[in-house]
Structures are given as structure tokens and as C-alpha cells.
Amino acid sequence: MIGILSVSILAAVFDLKTGKVPNVLIILGLLTGLLYAFARGGLSGMLDALSRCLAIMAIFYLFFIIGTMGAGDVKLYALIPFYYDVPDMFIILVSAFCVGAIMAIIKIAESSCFASRIQSLTDYVKTCLSEKRLRPYYHEPTQIDTISLALPLAVAVLASVIATSLDIFPFFER
């Protein structure tokens, strides 16, 4: 787990400072993830993790298309299947999205624009439904409009490592 923990923490630091997750971290995470998956399950385990990685990339690509997730974040989140089995993978991803949602709510509350954000979201959903297609949510997001999505993943991974180490939650595999 040290591989994904290191990569996710470094990705969060870079994402917070630059707004981007460097590809070199993704490659490092992919290489260590492939080795870890192979060590745990042989070639079939590695191929299974790779197929889950591609599935996550395909699903999260929708978030990228509408402009709510960066390409680096999509690639970073797609690394999770190399390090976690399916149940734990879902726990990590859901936990990361919950942390991200809390961060977004805090950011909206701090900017005092909750009503306008809800109105923008409502208008966006209405437009997508009437046009029967997905479209970008924001055309040119600014730092005010965005949160780091690498940070919630790092928090979720760190929590899983701590939970596993302390044997707090038995569902995380050792």
C-alpha cells in the first residue's frame, strides 16, 4: 500500500500547488501497481486489475468530458484497482468522493454563493436534458471554481492504510 499512498500524497501536493497531477506520478503508480497486482495474484490478478482500471477510466472519463474532473485525476483514480480488491476499491472511491463533496460544500459556503451554485447546477441539468447530451459544466474553470480531487483520494487511501494497520475495519485486506 505504500506505493499508492506515496503516489496519492505526492499527487495531492502537486495538485494543490499547480492544479495538475504530473504524468510521472501516474506512471510510477502504474508500474508499482502492476508489480503489486502481479505479486498478489499473478498474471491473472494483474490482468484483472488492468481491466478494472480501464473500466474506472471509462466511467470517470464522463466526468472529464463535462469538465468536473481533470485528466490527471481520472488517471490517478484509475490506479486504485491495482492496489485494492473490488470491495475495498469501491470503499476507497466512495470515501474519496465523500471527502471531495465535503470540500466542495465548504468551498461553496466560504464563497457565499450557495444559491447561485445550485441555480447553475439546475440550469446545467435542464440544458443537458433538453439537448439530450452531456456538455461541459464550466467552460473555463478558475481556481475559485475547483477543488483538488487528488487530496480526497489521498485522504481515503491514508485512512485505509491506518484502518488496516490498526485493524479497525476488518474489510480492508492486509
Phi, psi and omega in degrees: 000344181298330180298306183288329177295313179298313181296316183292322178292314178298320178298320179297318179298312179296319182297319179293322183279321188243347184080011181222152173255116184297139179298332179297325176292321178297316179296317177300314178296323179293314181295313179293326178294317177299316178297316180297315179296321179293317180297325181279324188222013181068198182298320181293323177294321179293318179293323176297315178297320179296319179293321176293324176300313180295324178296316179296318178300318180296318180292312183287341176300329176300320177295323177295316181302318182275000173084019180258359180211135179281161180298321178297321178295318178301312181294321180296313180295330180289348177284339186306318182299339179287338186250343184229147172286171188306308182299315180294324178302315180293321178299316180298312183295316179294318178299316180298318180292326176294316177299317178298320179295319178297317178299318180295318179298317178297317181296319179294317180296320179295328182271359178055039181233031184302312182298317181290328177293318178296319178296317178298317179295317178298314178299319180298312180298317178299316180296315179298319179293318181289325179274349180055042176201156174280145176219161180300137179287317175235139179280315180224085181295144176251174179299330179292328184275351189239160170233158176285123177268351174286326180297312178300325178293317178299320178297315181295318179294315178300317178299321180292322178294317178295315180299320179292316181297320181270358181056039181285313181247114185290349183281344175279128182284141177277000000 
